[in-house]
Amino acid sequence: MSFLAGGVAVVTGAGSGIGRALAQQLAAAGSALAIADIDEQGLAETAASLTNESVLSTHVLDVSDEKGVKSFARTSSLGMAA
């Protein structure tokens, strides 16, 4: 996955399972990450498992909440527009 080096990714569901594994793989490939999950403790555990340089930001987020997702998009360190 070397083509991912230097890229930026948003991973939702990063607090466990597939989301955590994806975040770890992207970080290992050199991507910078904004990680999000509704489970604050799981999210913190995922962030702790990644190198500090790879995590741009962490967000406790329920992706079924449209207002929350729009707020995340506006305020995240990724500078995305909603």
NUNU-291028 format. One line per field, with one value per residue (C-alpha): residue in one letter; residue number from 0; x, y, z. Coordinates in pm, 1 decimal, decimal comma, always signed. Layout:
rest	a|... .
nr	NUM|... .
X	X|... .
Y	Y|... .
Z	Z|... .
This chain:
rest	m|s|f|l|a|g|g|v|a|v|v|t|g|a|g|s|g|i|g|r|a|l|a|q|q|l|a|a|a|g|s|a|l|a|i|a|d|i|d|e|q|g|l|a|e|t|a|a|s|l|t|n|e|s|v|l|s|t|h|v|l|d|v|s|d|e|k|g|v|k|s|f|a|r|t|s|s|l|g|m|a|a .
nr	0|1|2|3|4|5|6|7|8|9|10|11|12|13|14|15|16|17|18|19|20|21|22|23|24|25|26|27|28|29|30|31|32|33|34|35|36|37|38|39|40|41|42|43|44|45|46|47|48|49|50|51|52|53|54|55|56|57|58|59|60|61|62|63|64|65|66|67|68|69|70|71|72|73|74|75|76|77|78|79|80|81 .
X	+0,0|+288,1|+66,2|-110,2|+202,2|+148,6|-226,6|-499,1|-784,6|-1095,2|-1178,1|-1513,5|-1575,8|-1208,7|-1272,6|-1267,3|-1281,6|-1245,9|-1224,7|-935,8|-755,6|-802,0|-667,3|-363,6|-296,3|-334,0|-102,1|+153,7|+136,5|+217,2|-126,2|-232,0|-564,3|-871,6|-1033,1|-1385,4|-1611,0|-1908,1|-1709,2|-1476,0|-1271,3|-1224,0|-1126,7|-864,8|-727,5|-698,7|-526,4|-281,9|-198,3|-98,4|+206,7|+143,8|+249,1|-23,1|-319,5|-429,8|-739,1|-981,7|-1355,0|-1628,9|-1894,2|-2222,4|-2231,9|-2611,5|-2634,4|-2636,5|-2569,3|-2276,5|-2123,6|-2161,3|-2003,1|-1715,9|-1661,1|-1657,1|-1437,8|-1198,8|-831,8|-869,7|-1027,5|-1310,2|-1620,7|-1968,4 .
Y	+0,0|+240,2|+456,8|+559,3|+716,1|+1085,3|+1057,3|+1152,7|+919,7|+935,6|+605,4|+569,7|+275,2|+294,0|+189,9|-182,8|-458,1|-379,0|-2,3|-45,0|-285,5|-46,2|+247,2|+41,3|-65,2|+288,7|+425,1|+154,1|+253,8|+615,9|+779,1|+1050,6|+974,4|+1128,6|+844,3|+838,0|+606,3|+626,7|+422,2|+670,3|+406,1|+192,4|+501,5|+591,3|+236,2|+253,8|+592,4|+455,0|+166,6|+405,4|+626,4|+982,2|+1116,6|+923,4|+1049,8|+1398,2|+1387,7|+1164,8|+1221,8|+1063,1|+1045,9|+869,7|+850,2|+810,6|+1167,8|+1393,5|+1712,2|+1546,9|+1430,5|+1776,6|+1933,7|+1684,3|+1768,2|+2143,1|+2133,1|+1845,2|+1916,4|+1787,3|+2110,1|+1929,8|+2122,8|+1989,0 .
Z	+0,0|-58,5|-280,5|+42,7|+193,8|+248,5|+202,1|+446,2|+542,4|+758,5|+927,3|+1100,9|+1327,2|+1423,1|+1783,1|+1708,4|+1451,1|+1083,2|+1144,6|+1388,8|+1155,1|+862,8|+1065,4|+1166,3|+806,4|+671,8|+941,2|+867,2|+500,3|+589,0|+575,9|+818,4|+986,8|+1137,7|+1329,2|+1466,3|+1664,1|+1898,1|+2153,8|+2322,4|+2503,9|+2192,1|+1996,4|+2257,2|+2245,1|+1866,7|+1883,0|+2140,3|+1906,4|+1626,6|+1596,8|+1712,7|+1374,9|+1193,1|+1398,1|+1297,3|+1514,6|+1701,6|+1716,9|+1925,0|+1656,8|+1584,9|+1204,3|+1212,4|+1348,2|+1040,3|+1238,6|+1415,1|+1087,8|+931,3|+1237,7|+1219,6|+853,7|+925,7|+1234,6|+1175,8|+1124,6|+768,1|+648,3|+467,7|+368,6|+442,1 .
